[in-house]
Amino acid sequence: MTRHSIPTGPAMSVEDAPREATQSPFQQTKTNEFIPPPRFIVEDHPEAYNNRYAMESESENENDNEDEENQTYTTYPAGQTLINTSPQHIPQETNNTVTSPIVIGIQKNGYYDDGDPGWNCKFCQAYMWYGERIGKRRRSVNPVFTMCCKHGKVVLPRLANPPMELMTLLCKGDELSKHYREFIRAYNMMFSFTSLGGKIDHSINNGRGPFVFRMSGENYHRIGDIVPEPGQAPKFSQLYIIDTLNEIKNRLDAYARSDRAAAKKLREPLVLLLKNMLDQCNPHVKAFRSARDRFDVEGSTGYRMRLIESRQSDGWTHNLPTANEVAALIPGDFVLNMETRDIVLESTSGKLQRISELHPAYLPLQYPLLFPYGEDGFPLNIPIGFEDSTARKRKNVTMREYFAFRILERRWEAPTITRSGRLFHQFLVDAYTMVESSRLRYLWLNQKKLRSSSYAAIQKAATRAGAKMAEQGSRIFIPATFTRGKRYMKQHCYDAMALCKYHGFPDIFITFTCNPKWPEVTRYLKKYNLTTEDRPEILCRVFKTKLDNLIGELTKKNGSLFGPVAAGKSPLHVTYINCLIK
């Protein structure tokens, strides 16, 4: 078997590390510097690399009706990269970081393989598929990608290497690691500071299909008082302060009140391991532990705890937040001018406080096992980088761009988030609701800019005899530009009907469905010992790449597979597309 050296990124495997390595690729230094993982020697996939795909040797100017018998098939040596150039695929030497061949092209069985994510964005070093480049109709030896960092405009600090205990649980592959990944949501909830709003649908996982995280209703994060009310058991952030001598038992009992069946399968030694890990590295845990020590001496009466929004140091370079920056204890009679989004926890107010999605601690308080060092989530005013300040229209990174950057794997960055399986599902749903909530909030605060007062319905209600507008409430109008909104869907439906009215009924109805057994997906997941349900974004990315290839074949100017296209409409769904062509 031929062996090639390829950059596999932060290979999260303990057993695969070379024996001569003196330091783990994920060992945390005192200065939180990143230690690049070694370049591992991996074997090629025999079904992918040994049998090269059938490539057309004739140029694209040749007659398109040439018989298949006249086509020649070439086997390319290692060290070359197959560049996708429709309708032929030419091997070329590249200056990219890929040092072993990427499978791209048409196989002998007629299947078009999009290869492996072996290309790196030159700005953020994200692993990308060649089909995800911009300018797909051009032949590019050095492709450019924008879905990861907007061509270098989004610049965020790399996530620090996780503690060795967490890395081993995520990637070792032994019985304990499999148990942790199966119940990772339960262990994260056990150490979470905040409660997750919205209604989680557990019935969807009663069958034998893959795990699905589905939530309905408004999503939000809330945090309670410093100490529980008399007669009530501690939960969430209170577990870091109250009765810490029996903390392990208290955490298991708190989770058992929500899911008794799953709580019986959790393991006390693993809970103790995670507790000790967070005590050593998480600044939010240290802040609550400091409050516990103060309360043990002076008592909790008369004190409040403030979760600080602003940071003294620059959180967008290489600095991690400290315990003094994320929280502070203040006397109950001390009045302080605080930021709008600061959270003040009372001793015993009996009320839950909602944390703003724009608070830097919104994500790390909910996901301590995804952000073990308490890295800040999405705050406002993240500047756009690598662009002329005089020419740019906006100066800050959006929330959608922030999450698009975070959910991609990169060179020299530990993929702690993407390797967290079912907790990664919850994180993606939480991220989507955060983006949608921020967009709805913008529409709510900018109704005048949207000219909502000109809508006929509100005018009729205002002029109706005897109508009181105060009794009718405040109506918020959502424009057609809001994705997946009612008017948005109606507008697309009307556009499709207009095409049918002008061009006639469609001639072809094409259904294109995502297949989790695609070679591009199975090769990637097999390399890291993952399943398709562990990485839903990989399925979406491969599906989008193949969808673009299909639409490109159907809309060629010189004639598609079914001839010239007069009109088309393709309503896109999550994992399939229905395409109408006339």
N, C-alpha and C positions, 0 to 999 in steps of 0.2 A: 504494500500500500504506500503510495507516494504521500509524503508529509510536507505540508506547506505551513509557513508561519503567517498567520493572519491576525489583525487586530480585533480581538473579540470584545473590547471594552472592559469594563470592570467585571471580570468573570467571577461571579459570586459563588465560588466553590472552594471549600477548605481542602478536600482531598486531592484536587487537581493541581495545587500549588507545587512548584518544583522543590525538591528536597534541599537543594543548595541555597534556597532563599533564606536569608537570615531574618527577614522581617515580613510580617503578613502584609499583603497589599491593602488591607483595611485596618491596620493598626493606627490608632489615633495618637497623634503627637500632642505635646503640651501646648503648642502654638496653633493647633487645629489646621496645620498645613496638610495638603493633599499629597499622599505618597502614591505615585503612579503604580498600578498593578503590573506585574511582569507580563511579557508577551508570551502567551501560552502556545505550545505546539499542539495543534489539533489535527485530526485526520479528516481528509475530505470525505464528503458523502459519496459512497460508491455509485449510487443511482443518479447523482447530480453531476459529479465532476469527472468520473472515469469515462462515462458515455457522453461525449459531447453532442450537442444538439445539431440537427441538420440545418445547415446554413446555405443560403443561396449564394452562389459564386458570381452570378451575373449582375450587372449594374441595373439600377432601377429604370434606366432608359431603354432597356430591352423590352421586347414585346411581352405584355402582361399575360397573354394567352399561351405562353410557352408550355409545352407538356412537362409533367413532373419527371418524366424519364430523362429529360435533358438537364435537370438540376443536379449539381454535384454537392457532396457532403464532405466537409472538412473537419478533421480533428486538430484542435489547437493545443499547443504545449502550455505547460504551467507557466505562470508569470505574466500572462496576457489577460486583458480584460475585454470581454465582449461588449461592444458598444451597440446599443439598440438604434439602428438607422433603418427606418422603414423605407421600402419593403425588404431590405437585406440587412444583415448584421455583420459588421466588419470587426475583426480583432485589431485592437490598437493598443500600443503602449501608452499609459497615462501617467500623469504626475500626481494622481490622487494618492491617498494613504493606503488604498487597497493593494496588497502584495500577493494575493492569490486570485484565481479566476472567479468571476461572478457569473453565475449561470443566467444568461439572458438570451432568449431566442425561441425559435419554434422547434419542438422536438420532432422525432420521426413519427410519433403517433399523432401529430397535429396539435398538441397542446402548446400554448404560448406561455412560457415561464418568464416571470418578471425578475427572477434572480433573488439575491439576498440583500439585506440592508447593509451593504458594505461601503457605501459612500458616506463621507463626513462633510457636514456643512463647514465651509471654510471660516465661518465666523464663530459658531457656538459648538462645533464638533459633534453635532447630533448625528446619530446613525440613520441614514435615509435610504430608501429604494431609489433606483435610477429613474423609475417612472414617476416619482414625486417632484421632479425638477420643474422649473418654469421653462416655458418655451419648448414644449414637448415635440413640436413639429420640426425643430431644428436638431441637427446632429451636434451634440455637445460632448467634447472630450472632458472638459472640466465643468460639470453641471452646477447650477446655482439653485439653492433651495430657499424658500421663504416661509413655509408653514411652521418652521421651528422658531425662528428669531426675527422674521421680517427683514431678512438681508442685513442682519447685524444691528437693527434698531432696538431690539429687546436684549438688554444686558442685565442678567441677574447673577448673584453669587452662586457658586456651585455648592451643593449640599455636602456637608462634611461627611467623612467616612464614618459609618455607624460603629457603635461599640462591637467588639468581637462577639459578645454573647448574642446580640441581635443578628449579626451577619451569619453566625452559625445556625441559628434557628431558621433563618430565611432560606438558606442555600445548601446546607450540608446533605440533606436528602435522607437522613436516618429516620428512625421511628419517631423520635421526639420532634424533629423538624416537621414531619408530616402532620403530627398532632397539632403543633403550634399553628401551622398554616390553615388547618381545617377550622380551628376555633380562634383565629386571629381577631375576629370582630369582638368576640367575648372578652378576650384578654385586653383589647384596647378599651372597651367600654369599662372594664374594671378599674383602669387607671385614668380614665378621662376626667377632666375637671368640669366639663359642661355636659348638659343633656341635649340630645338630638331631637329637635322638633319634627313635626310631620308624622304621618301614620305609615309605618312600615308594614308591607304586605308579606307575611310569612307563608301564607297558603300557596303562593306561587311555586315554592320549593318542595311541596309535598310529593310531587311525582319523581320520576327517575331521570329527568333532564338535567342539564348543567345548572349551576347556581346562578340565580338572578336576584339582584337587589332592586326592589321596586318600592317607591315611596309616593304617597299621595298627600295632597294638602300643602299648606305653606311650611317651608322648612326654615328653621331658626335654631340658634344655640342659646341656652339659658344657663345661668349659674345662680346658686342659692346663697344663703347666709354663710358666715364663717363657721358657726356651730349650729347644730340642729335644734329645733324646739324641744322643750322637755317632753320626754316620753317617746320621741321619734328616734329611729336608728339613723346613723350618719350615712351619707351617700355622696358620690362624686367627689368634689373638692374637699368636703368635710372629712373624708377618710384619711386625708393627709395630716389632720390636726387632732381628731378625737380618737382616744383609746388606741394609740399606735402600738401599744404592747401586744394587742390582739389584732393587728392590722390585717394579716393574711386571712384570718377567719372572718373578719368584718367584710372584707372585699368579696369573699366567696358568698357570704350570706346576702350581701346587697345585690349581687347578680342573680342569686337564686330566687329572689323575690320577683324578678322579671321573666326568668326562664329556668324553672327548676329542673327540667329534664336535661338541658345542656350543662347546667352547673354541676351535675353529678359526674360529668366526664372531664371536668377541669382538674388540674393537678397543682397541689400546694407547692411542691418544690419549684415548679416553673413560675408560679406567682411570686415566690420569694426571690427567684433569680431576676425577674423583671423589676421588682421593687428595688433591689439593691442597685441595679443598673441605672434606673432613673434617678435614684438618690445621688449618684455620683456625677451625672452629666447634665441633668435637665435643670435649667435655671428657675422654671416655674415651680418645680418640686422643692427646690432649695428655698424659695421664697415662702412657701407654705410651711415648710419645716421650721424656718426661722420664726414664723408667727406662732407655731406650736410651742417652741421653746419659750417665747415671751409670755404666752398665756399660762404655761405651767408655773411661771414665777409670779406674774402679776394678775392673772385671770383675764378673761376675754371681755369683761364688762368695760365699756368706755372706749373701745378701740374699733376702728374701721380699717378695712384693707382696700387699697387703691390699686387697680390694674392699669398701669400707665400706657398711654398710646405712643407718646413721643419717645425717641431714643437719643441718648447723649452722643453715642458714636454713630458712625455711618454704617447702617445695617446693610448697605448695598455694595459693600466692597468685600471684605473678608472677615468682618467682625461678627461674632455671635453675641446675642444678648446675654447680659449678666443678671443675677438675681436682683440687684439694686435697680436695674433699668425696667424690669417687667412688673414689679409690684413694690408697694411700700405700706407700712403700718402708720396710721395717723390717729391721734387722739380724737375721741368723739366730739369734743367741743372746739376742735381746730378747723377753721374755715379756710379753704385754699382755692384759689382760682385754678381750675383744672380745665383740660381740654374737653371738647364736647363729647368725644367718644370714650373718655376714661370711665372705668367701671369702679364703683365704690360699694364694697360688700359690708353690710351691717352685721353686727353681732347676732342679733335675733330679730329680724324684721318680719319674718314669715312670708316674704315675697321673693319671687324669682325675677332676676334681671336678664333682659335680653341683650346679648352682645352684638354690636354692630359688625356687619360683614367687612367693614373697612378697618376694624381694629387689627393691629399686627398679630395679636395673640388669638385671633378667632380660630385659625386652623390648628396651631400647636396645642391649644387647650383641649380641643376635641380629639386630636390624633397624636397622642404622645409617643406612640410606637412608629409613626411615620416621620415625626420630627423629634427624635430623641434628644437633640441638643436645644430644643425650643426655638428653632429657626423661625423668623417672622414669616407670617403669611403675606397676604396682599394688603399693603397700605397705599394711601394716596401719594401722588407726586413722585412716582418712580420715573426718573427722566429717561427720555429716549436717547440712545447713544449712537455714535458713528453716523451722524447726519449734521448737515449745516443748520445751525440754529436759526438762521435768517430765512431759510427756505421751507422749513417744516410747518405744517398747518397746526398740528397739536404737539405738545411738549412732553406728555406723559404716556406711560404704558397703560393700556386698558386691562381690565380684569381677564378678558378672554385671552389676550396675548400672554398674560402671566401664566395661566393654566396650560396654554398650548406649549409654553416653554418647559414647564415643570414635568409634564407627563411623557417626555421623550428621553430616551437614554443617550448618554454622551460619553465620549472618551474621558477617562480619568475622573469620572463622577460615579459614585456608588448609586445604583438604582434601587434605593431602599423603598421608594414609593411604588414603582412599577412591579416589584417582586413580592408585594404584600398580598396578592391574591384577592380574597373576598373583601378585605379592608380596602383594597384599591378600587373595587366596585363602588363601595360606599363613598369613597373620596371623589370619584368621578361624578356620581349623582349629586353630591354636595356641591361640587364645583359648578355643575350646570345650573343648579338652583340659585347659586350666588350670582352668576352672570345674568340670569333671567330676572332675578330680583332687582339688581342694579339698573337694568334697562327699564323695568316697570317703574322704578322710583324716579328715573329721569323723565319718563312720560308724565308721571303724576306732578312733578315740580315744574314742568314746562308746557302746561296746557295752553298758555297764551301764545307761545311760539308756534304751537301746532294749529292755531286758529280754531280751537274746539268750540268757541262761542258761536261759530257760524253754522253749526250742525242744526238741521231742521227740527229734530226731536226736542232739543232743549228750548228752542225758540217757541215751539207750540205750547210746551208746558208753562213757559213764563207768561204767555199772553192769554192762557186759558182763564176764564172767569172764575174767580174764587180760589184759584190755586195758590198755595203757599209754598214757595221754593224751599223754605227751611224744612218743611215736612217731607219733601221729596228727596232730600239728601244731596250729596255732592257726587255727580256722575263723572267718571273718568273715561275719556275717549281714547281708544287705542288705534293708532293709524294703521294703514295697510303695510307700512314698512316694518312692523313688528313681526318677526319670523314666527310662524306657526299660529299667529293670531287668527281670529275669525275673519276679519277683512282680508288678511293675507291669503288665506285659503280660498276665499270667495274670488279674489282677483285672479288667482291662478286657474280656477275653474272656468271663469269667464273667458280668459285667454284661450284655453283649450277649446271651448265651444266656438269662439270666433274663428279659430283655425278650421274647424269642421264646417262652419258656415261658408267660409271663403273657398277652401280647397276640396270640400267634400269629406265623406267618411274615410277614416284611415284604412289603408290596405294591409298593414302589418301590425300585430300586437306582440311585442317582445317582452318576455319576463326574464330578468337576469338576477339570479339568486346567489348569495354568498355561500361558499362551501368551506367549512372548517378543515377539510382534508386537502385543500390546495397544497401543492408541494412547497410553495413559498412559506406558508404558515407552519406546516409540520416540520420543515427543516429548522426553522428558527426556534420553535418551541422545544424540539428534541435536544437542541444544543444546550439549553438551560434547564432541562428536565421539568418543563412546564406543560400545562394543558391549555386548550383553547379558552376555557372559562377564566383562566388566570390573566389573560391579556386580551381583553375585548377590543382595545384600541388597535391591536395588530390586525385583527380581522377587518376592522373598518378601513384601515389604511390600504391593505391589499385589495379590498373590494373597490375602493375609490380608484386605485390605480388601474384595475382591470376595467372598471366602468368607463374611465377616460379613454382607454384603448378601444373599447367597443364603440363609443360614440365617435371617436376619430375614424374608425373604419366605416361607420354608417354615413358620415358626413364628408367624405372625401370629395374634393372638387372635380377630380377626374373620373368619378364614378365609384360608388360604394359596392358592397356585396350584393345589394338588391337594386342597383341602378341609382340614378339621380334622386335626391330627396327634395320634395317640394316643400314640406313642412314637417315639424315634429314637436312633440311635447313629452317631457320626461319628468313626471313627479317622483322625486327621490324619497325613498323610505330608508329605514335603518340598515337593513340587510338585503333589500331587493329593489328592483326598479321595473316599472311597467312603461314601456316605450311605445308610443304610437307614431307610425310613420306613414306618410302619404306620398 
